Amino acid sequence: MAFALEPGWPQTLGEAFAHIGKVTAPGVDDFKIMSLVEAASETLYRVTAQGTDHAGVIDLLHHNGREEMVHARRAAQVVTLLGGGDFAPPSAEENPYLAAGALPFSEVTPEALRKLAQGEFGGQALYEGWAASLDHPEAAALLRQNGAEEVDHGNRLMQAAALLES
C-alpha cells in the first residue's frame, strides 16, 4: 500500500523538489515531504547508475543513493523530535513520489553529473538554513549532518564526471 500524500502537499517529485527549495522555516509537514524526497532519491541514484557501464561511476552513484535513504531517516527523526509523531520513510514501492516510476535524470555524461553535483552542493545551504530556523539543537544537528553529506554527494558526482572523462 502506497504512502498517502496529505492534502495540499506536492503531488509529484518535481513539485516536491520545488517546494522544499522555497521553504525557509520548515514545519513538520515539510520534514515529512523532505523525507519522502530523500527516500525517492535513493531510487533515482540507483536507476541513474543503470545508464553507465563504468564500475567506478556506478559505485559512486550507489554510495550517494544509500546515503539519501540515511538522510530520509534523519528527516523522519526530526519529525518525531518536533512532535510530529512516529514517521518512517516509505520503501520505493510505497513512495508516492515514485508512483510513475523512476527515470534517470538524464544521460550519464560528465556534464549531467556536474549539473547534478551543483544541486547536491546547494543541499548544504538548504539544510543549514532549515537547521538555523529551528529551536531544537538535536534536530538541527541531524539537519546539519545531512547538509555536510550533501557536499560529499556533490564531490562524488564530480569524481564520477572525472572518471567518465578519463
Buried (B, 14 or more C-beta within 10 A) or exposed (E): EEBEBEEEBBEEBEEBBEBBEEBEEBEBBBBBBBBBBBBBBBBBBBBBBEBBEBEBBBBBBBBBBEBBBBBBBBBBBBBBBBEBEEBBBBBBEBBBBBBEEBEBBEEBBBEBBBBBBEBBBEBBEBBBBBBEBBEBEEBBBBBBBBBEBBBBBBBBBBBBBBBBEE
